[in-house]
Amino acid sequence: MKKWTLGLVSIGLLVSCATADNTVELVVAAAVEPSDLKPYTINDSHSYKIRWQIFDRLVTSDPQGNLLPGLATEWKLIDATTIELKIRQGVTFHNGDILTIQDVKYSIDTAISASTLRSTLGVFKDSTIIDDETIQVTLFEPNAAAVALFSASGFVIANEKSMKASETGDPALAYNGTGPFKFVEWNRGQNIIMERFDEYWDTLAKVQRVNYRIIPEPSVRMIAVETGEVDIAYDIDGADRESAMNTENVRYIEMKGSRMDYLGFNMTKAPFNDKRVRQAIAYALDTQGMVNSVMFGSAEQAGSPIADNILYSYKGIPKRERDIEKAKALLQEAGIPVGTKITLWTMDGFRRKLAEIIQANLADIGLVVTIDVYEWATYVESLGNGTVPLFLLAWTTNPLDADAGLYSILHSSSRGPGGNYLMYSNPQLDEYLDIGRNNSDPTVRTDVYKKAQELIYEEVPLAPLFYLYNSVATSDKVEGFVLNPFSYHELKYPSKK
């Protein structure tokens, strides 16, 4: 019988044990190729989809955001600015090295100093080795979400020797983690091959090998699942949602995640440095139409940059309804003449379709939009350099706290590679976000994040479009697949009949 799952897949699957099958290959299809598998470099979800198979974090979390032990077996607060962690013993890297406390210190120090992670991990000052299994991490100031940050996407533990060797030798030397799969080869533009790591400290992966294929066209990914060429296809296009739900040999799974897709304005580029122009564009957008016609119901219209499943999301932020006359009046007030030309950056796939809708929406208020389409590596590099005027992008909040959803993309200290591609700087918002980050009182945090989200709604440094559901299609021969709320699905759980 056809199976369609909405919501969370049973967390009980996370702890199931099964004898690994030495012959099985799991073929996974994704839309976008990772930019870099080396830890602490590119801060993007497509790279994390692979890094999470190869590397472990000190702390993990379940789909509800509850913190669980990873390479750290326990942790405690020594004082308001010091966290002590006990490190799991007997853990082996893929190259046979034993994980040491020095590897942990190297990883922590490298991660917190990396420009790509500074906006997320900038609360951490340094680390101190206490003994062979104990390390203390110091914060600049008290931080309510500090322990949760150890579960952040980029906070993985690497091998110090391999990382340093990769700087002058083969870059792939850096792909040496303690995770359930070890890196084998990367055929650029085609696939990444990983094999099960049989010395893994936790439950072994159920399959021997993962063939992670890059298939940009969503309909091709869907057909590949239907024909059995692919076992699991990520990010099902809205147009294929109904087909995935009604194909006999395919299981469609979706859940509300923590991702917000948005239209971003570069605040250093005219005319987007004028709030009235940003407001006008936001009022011109038919976001519900995008949800209906491009996402086919696999998303929810957004108001705030953080969805209501994120801690301290303010549910009073309205979803901005389309108002053409108001948008035209704002442009006229800003002195923007009819026929003004602007350029919108995007990528292929559903974002290109979104760009075409935005192009039509803005034509209704007299703006002429040129759409420029780029591949991911060029796109993200240009965003980090601050050269992109208007763009489509998404942000995944991890962990599920307002700090992780707002600080990286909106705080002035995050401008550039840290995630604030808007190049936005607002002292009042910085103050709100700093208070929220450095205060553990829930009442204070609730109030200050409410004010922050109201200010963002008024200032419109970005126009939230929708909260995209995590969606995956699998062959009916796949069992035990678990959706991850951040879309970094862990491939150690599924098996094949």
NUKOL-380110 format. One line per 2 residues: their letters; for each residue x, y, z of C-alpha. Coordinates in steps of 0.02 Angstrom, whole numbers, plus 50000, padded with zeros to 5 digits. Layout:
N
A) X Y Z ~ ... .
END
This chain:
497
MK) 50000 50000 50000 ~ 50056 50178 49963 .
KW) 50130 50264 50115 ~ 50131 50452 50142 .
TL) 50208 50519 50301 ~ 50182 50694 50369 .
GL) 50279 50754 50520 ~ 50413 50663 50616 .
VS) 50472 50489 50578 ~ 50480 50389 50739 .
IG) 50632 50436 50840 ~ 50637 50257 50897 .
LL) 50724 50218 50734 ~ 50873 50318 50796 .
VS) 50922 50184 50918 ~ 50876 50030 50820 .
CA) 51014 49905 50793 ~ 51034 49791 50644 .
TA) 51169 49687 50570 ~ 51252 49785 50432 .
DN) 51237 49714 50256 ~ 51409 49709 50175 .
TV) 51339 49711 49999 ~ 51215 49853 49999 .
EL) 51243 50022 49915 ~ 51127 50166 49955 .
VV) 51107 50287 49810 ~ 51057 50462 49863 .
AA) 51014 50604 49744 ~ 51036 50788 49789 .
AV) 51008 50946 49688 ~ 51167 51042 49730 .
EP) 51347 50986 49745 ~ 51437 51029 49908 .
SD) 51558 51175 49897 ~ 51691 51104 50015 .
LK) 51697 50955 50131 ~ 51839 51024 50236 .
PY) 51773 51079 50406 ~ 51757 51263 50453 .
TI) 51765 51327 50274 ~ 51603 51356 50178 .
ND) 51452 51378 50290 ~ 51315 51303 50181 .
SH) 51185 51167 50196 ~ 51240 51072 50041 .
SY) 51412 51042 50116 ~ 51339 50994 50285 .
KI) 51234 50858 50204 ~ 51398 50764 50175 .
RW) 51501 50827 50322 ~ 51372 50757 50443 .
QI) 51406 50583 50373 ~ 51595 50599 50391 .
FD) 51616 50700 50551 ~ 51540 50698 50724 .
RL) 51495 50843 50838 ~ 51521 50856 51025 .
VT) 51334 50871 51054 ~ 51190 50815 50944 .
SD) 51002 50840 50953 ~ 50842 50749 50914 .
PQ) 50709 50818 50794 ~ 50628 50913 50938 .
GN) 50791 51003 50978 ~ 50831 50907 51137 .
LL) 51019 50895 51164 ~ 51102 50723 51162 .
PG) 51280 50662 51191 ~ 51395 50650 51041 .
LA) 51583 50648 51059 ~ 51552 50734 51225 .
TE) 51471 50612 51346 ~ 51423 50745 51472 .
WK) 51439 50931 51506 ~ 51411 51053 51647 .
LI) 51425 51237 51686 ~ 51574 51276 51797 .
DA) 51520 51457 51809 ~ 51423 51582 51703 .
TT) 51557 51586 51567 ~ 51638 51414 51577 .
IE) 51573 51248 51510 ~ 51661 51085 51548 .
LK) 51642 50935 51433 ~ 51694 50753 51455 .
IR) 51756 50678 51292 ~ 51712 50502 51237 .
QG) 51860 50384 51248 ~ 51918 50252 51123 .
VT) 51849 50343 50970 ~ 51943 50311 50807 .
FH) 51968 50423 50657 ~ 51947 50351 50483 .
NG) 52136 50346 50459 ~ 52159 50242 50617 .
DI) 52213 50382 50734 ~ 52134 50386 50905 .
LT) 52036 50543 50949 ~ 52134 50643 51078 .
IQ) 52091 50791 51186 ~ 52214 50890 51080 .
DV) 52109 50854 50924 ~ 51958 50919 51018 .
KY) 52048 51078 51071 ~ 52114 51106 50895 .
SI) 51939 51085 50824 ~ 51858 51201 50949 .
DT) 51989 51336 50929 ~ 51985 51324 50739 .
AI) 51796 51327 50730 ~ 51772 51476 50844 .
SA) 51903 51577 50749 ~ 51839 51533 50575 .
ST) 51763 51682 50483 ~ 51625 51571 50414 .
LR) 51569 51518 50589 ~ 51609 51675 50689 .
ST) 51431 51738 50689 ~ 51368 51574 50764 .
LG) 51515 51527 50876 ~ 51580 51700 50916 .
VF) 51516 51685 51094 ~ 51660 51566 51132 .
KD) 51828 51639 51184 ~ 51947 51491 51198 .
ST) 51970 51315 51266 ~ 52080 51238 51401 .
II) 52130 51056 51419 ~ 52101 50995 51598 .
DD) 52156 50814 51573 ~ 52154 50679 51439 .
ET) 51964 50671 51437 ~ 51910 50841 51499 .
IQ) 51907 51011 51415 ~ 51836 51179 51469 .
VT) 51770 51307 51347 ~ 51763 51490 51399 .
LF) 51634 51615 51339 ~ 51658 51803 51322 .
EP) 51493 51830 51412 ~ 51355 51720 51483 .
NA) 51252 51645 51343 ~ 51085 51558 51361 .
AA) 51109 51447 51208 ~ 51293 51407 51232 .
VA) 51278 51219 51258 ~ 51157 51204 51112 .
LF) 51288 51288 51002 ~ 51398 51135 51021 .
SA) 51268 51049 50912 ~ 51279 51183 50776 .
SG) 51302 51120 50599 ~ 51482 51176 50578 .
FV) 51546 51128 50750 ~ 51621 50960 50700 .
IA) 51776 50877 50772 ~ 51921 50851 50652 .
NE) 52093 50769 50656 ~ 52225 50902 50688 .
KS) 52362 50808 50597 ~ 52256 50778 50442 .
MK) 52192 50956 50436 ~ 52367 51028 50441 .
AS) 52431 50902 50313 ~ 52291 50953 50193 .
ET) 52354 51132 50190 ~ 52509 51084 50092 .
GD) 52458 50914 50024 ~ 52301 50830 49959 .
PA) 52147 50931 50015 ~ 52054 50767 50039 .
LA) 52166 50728 50187 ~ 52054 50845 50285 .
YN) 51903 50733 50254 ~ 51956 50623 50400 .
GT) 51824 50616 50534 ~ 51754 50497 50663 .
GP) 51582 50484 50582 ~ 51486 50331 50521 .
FK) 51551 50346 50342 ~ 51725 50378 50275 .
FV) 51762 50476 50119 ~ 51819 50376 49965 .
EW) 51811 50489 49812 ~ 51732 50645 49741 .
NR) 51695 50652 49555 ~ 51658 50837 49533 .
GQ) 51489 50871 49457 ~ 51439 50689 49470 .
NI) 51447 50603 49639 ~ 51532 50575 49806 .
IM) 51569 50399 49866 ~ 51576 50353 50050 .
ER) 51599 50185 50135 ~ 51538 50126 50304 .
FD) 51666 50149 50443 ~ 51670 49982 50532 .
EY) 51765 50054 50682 ~ 51629 50182 50716 .
WD) 51601 50210 50902 ~ 51411 50209 50889 .
TL) 51287 50094 50800 ~ 51358 50049 50629 .
AK) 51275 50111 50471 ~ 51156 49985 50395 .
VQ) 51231 49997 50221 ~ 51408 49969 50163 .
RV) 51420 50110 50038 ~ 51338 50276 49994 .
NY) 51337 50343 49817 ~ 51287 50526 49835 .
RI) 51238 50584 49662 ~ 51216 50762 49602 .
IP) 51056 50776 49499 ~ 51006 50960 49484 .
EP) 50843 50937 49390 ~ 50704 50894 49516 .
SV) 50596 50796 49394 ~ 50747 50688 49349 .
RM) 50777 50651 49534 ~ 50596 50600 49553 .
IA) 50599 50487 49400 ~ 50760 50408 49464 .
VE) 50671 50357 49625 ~ 50520 50291 49530 .
TG) 50629 50182 49417 ~ 50738 50120 49561 .
EV) 50896 50204 49495 ~ 50902 50306 49656 .
DI) 50852 50249 49831 ~ 50828 50420 49912 .
AY) 50798 50589 49830 ~ 50814 50750 49930 .
DI) 50717 50912 49911 ~ 50569 50855 49809 .
DG) 50505 50995 49699 ~ 50330 51055 49734 .
AD) 50278 51006 49558 ~ 50327 50826 49596 .
RE) 50246 50819 49768 ~ 50081 50745 49711 .
SA) 50168 50618 49601 ~ 50280 50567 49746 .
MN) 50129 50547 49859 ~ 50036 50437 49735 .
TE) 50170 50327 49656 ~ 50150 50149 49717 .
NV) 50334 50105 49743 ~ 50383 50273 49818 .
RY) 50367 50339 49995 ~ 50350 50526 50015 .
IE) 50402 50601 50183 ~ 50391 50782 50236 .
MK) 50401 50879 50397 ~ 50404 51058 50453 .
GS) 50585 51109 50466 ~ 50680 51264 50520 .
RM) 50720 51339 50351 ~ 50663 51510 50293 .
DY) 50677 51558 50109 ~ 50696 51743 50078 .
LG) 50727 51883 49955 ~ 50883 51975 50015 .
FN) 50927 52157 49987 ~ 51109 52214 49988 .
MT) 51101 52368 50098 ~ 51257 52443 50017 .
KA) 51180 52444 49843 ~ 51059 52576 49780 .
PF) 50911 52579 49776 ~ 50901 52445 49911 .
ND) 50983 52559 50040 ~ 50816 52652 50047 .
KR) 50693 52570 50168 ~ 50545 52630 50064 .
VR) 50608 52534 49912 ~ 50629 52375 50015 .
QA) 50455 52396 50089 ~ 50382 52426 49916 .
IA) 50459 52268 49846 ~ 50400 52167 49997 .
YA) 50221 52232 49973 ~ 50229 52188 49787 .
LD) 50271 52004 49817 ~ 50137 51872 49802 .
TQ) 50214 51752 49928 ~ 50058 51646 49947 .
GM) 50056 51627 49758 ~ 50236 51565 49766 .
VN) 50185 51435 49896 ~ 50040 51379 49788 .
SV) 50116 51381 49614 ~ 50299 51340 49643 .
MF) 50301 51244 49807 ~ 50130 51164 49778 .
GS) 50086 51173 49962 ~ 50251 51104 50028 .
AE) 50287 51266 50122 ~ 50202 51397 50231 .
QA) 50197 51583 50196 ~ 50320 51674 50309 .
GS) 50307 51832 50414 ~ 50455 51827 50532 .
PI) 50627 51763 50479 ~ 50604 51622 50605 .
AD) 50461 51498 50599 ~ 50346 51465 50746 .
NI) 50435 51303 50790 ~ 50590 51405 50837 .
LY) 50612 51455 51019 ~ 50563 51640 51043 .
SY) 50481 51658 50874 ~ 50352 51797 50892 .
KG) 50186 51739 50821 ~ 50119 51916 50813 .
IP) 50223 51958 50659 ~ 50097 51968 50515 .
KR) 50119 51889 50347 ~ 50138 52037 50231 .
ER) 49992 52038 50109 ~ 50012 52101 49932 .
DI) 49967 52284 49912 ~ 50012 52354 49740 .
EK) 49949 52530 49772 ~ 50046 52545 49933 .
AK) 50202 52479 49846 ~ 50185 52606 49705 .
AL) 50161 52748 49829 ~ 50318 52699 49923 .
LQ) 50421 52694 49763 ~ 50354 52864 49712 .
EA) 50395 52935 49884 ~ 50572 52865 49866 .
GI) 50591 52948 49696 ~ 50608 52785 49599 .
PV) 50543 52811 49421 ~ 50441 52685 49325 .
GT) 50556 52578 49219 ~ 50697 52571 49346 .
KI) 50806 52419 49310 ~ 50866 52300 49446 .
TL) 50958 52134 49439 ~ 50904 51979 49537 .
WT) 51028 51839 49568 ~ 50967 51661 49583 .
MD) 51008 51480 49545 ~ 50926 51347 49437 .
GF) 50786 51240 49503 ~ 50636 51305 49600 .
RR) 50726 51468 49644 ~ 50731 51512 49460 .
KL) 50542 51490 49455 ~ 50527 51601 49608 .
AE) 50636 51732 49522 ~ 50518 51732 49372 .
II) 50368 51761 49486 ~ 50461 51902 49574 .
QA) 50504 51975 49404 ~ 50319 51977 49359 .
NL) 50268 52043 49531 ~ 50388 52189 49521 .
AD) 50338 52230 49342 ~ 50167 52271 49417 .
IG) 50246 52415 49513 ~ 50354 52476 49370 .
LV) 50520 52390 49407 ~ 50611 52299 49267 .
VT) 50699 52145 49335 ~ 50842 52054 49250 .
ID) 50871 51877 49315 ~ 51050 51815 49324 .
VY) 51072 51628 49358 ~ 51232 51561 49438 .
EW) 51297 51394 49500 ~ 51310 51373 49688 .
AT) 51498 51394 49719 ~ 51505 51560 49625 .
YV) 51342 51615 49705 ~ 51395 51589 49885 .
ES) 51568 51663 49857 ~ 51494 51821 49781 .
LG) 51369 51836 49923 ~ 51511 51829 50048 .
NG) 51604 51965 49953 ~ 51454 52080 49964 .
TV) 51440 52103 49776 ~ 51264 52036 49748 .
PL) 51128 52172 49744 ~ 50967 52069 49759 .
FL) 50960 51882 49786 ~ 50861 51728 49834 .
LA) 50927 51621 49975 ~ 50875 51521 50128 .
WT) 50932 51507 50307 ~ 50914 51353 50417 .
TN) 50902 51388 50603 ~ 51013 51264 50696 .
PL) 50995 51244 50844 ~ 50811 51284 50861 .
DA) 50836 51450 50950 ~ 50804 51629 50892 .
DA) 50987 51670 50917 ~ 51036 51544 50783 .
GL) 50899 51606 50667 ~ 50934 51792 50677 .
YS) 51112 51831 50732 ~ 51206 51757 50586 .
IL) 51102 51836 50449 ~ 51064 52005 50528 .
HS) 51193 52057 50659 ~ 51321 52182 50593 .
SS) 51467 52075 50655 ~ 51410 51937 50536 .
RG) 51423 52040 50376 ~ 51506 51942 50235 .
PG) 51550 51757 50247 ~ 51473 51744 50421 .
GN) 51299 51742 50344 ~ 51243 51924 50340 .
YL) 51247 51937 50151 ~ 51126 52082 50167 .
MY) 51273 52186 50231 ~ 51146 52251 50357 .
SN) 51199 52356 50506 ~ 51075 52423 50632 .
PQ) 51139 52468 50808 ~ 50966 52446 50884 .
LD) 50946 52271 50812 ~ 51125 52228 50863 .
EY) 51080 52278 51041 ~ 50924 52170 51041 .
LD) 51018 52019 50972 ~ 51162 52042 51094 .
IG) 51041 52047 51241 ~ 50953 51892 51178 .
RN) 51117 51801 51154 ~ 51191 51847 51323 .
NS) 51041 51831 51437 ~ 50972 51670 51508 .
DP) 50809 51742 51575 ~ 50667 51676 51465 .
TV) 50560 51830 51502 ~ 50697 51947 51444 .
RT) 50732 51843 51290 ~ 50548 51833 51244 .
DV) 50531 52022 51253 ~ 50692 52065 51162 .
YK) 50665 51942 51020 ~ 50488 52009 50998 .
KA) 50561 52184 50978 ~ 50694 52118 50859 .
QE) 50567 52034 50746 ~ 50456 52188 50745 .
LI) 50605 52296 50695 ~ 50654 52174 50556 .
YE) 50475 52179 50491 ~ 50481 52369 50484 .
EV) 50657 52384 50413 ~ 50641 52243 50285 .
PL) 50826 52201 50262 ~ 50754 52041 50191 .
AP) 50582 51988 50135 ~ 50536 51819 50210 .
LF) 50446 51715 50078 ~ 50404 51547 50157 .
YL) 50456 51410 50276 ~ 50498 51260 50168 .
YN) 50452 51086 50225 ~ 50589 50956 50225 .
SV) 50537 50834 50089 ~ 50613 50670 50034 .
AT) 50557 50530 49920 ~ 50623 50355 49947 .
SD) 50604 50189 49861 ~ 50489 50070 49953 .
KV) 50641 49958 49972 ~ 50717 50083 50094 .
EG) 50677 50062 50278 ~ 50722 50166 50430 .
FV) 50754 50333 50345 ~ 50741 50475 50472 .
LN) 50704 50655 50421 ~ 50817 50783 50501 .
PF) 50736 50951 50542 ~ 50886 51043 50469 .
SY) 50885 50935 50310 ~ 51054 50858 50353 .
HE) 50982 50682 50347 ~ 51092 50552 50430 .
LK) 51125 50406 50315 ~ 51178 50284 50450 .
YP) 50995 50243 50489 ~ 50919 50179 50326 .
SK) 50932 50001 50262 ~ 50874 49916 50102 .
K) 50765 49764 50080 .
END
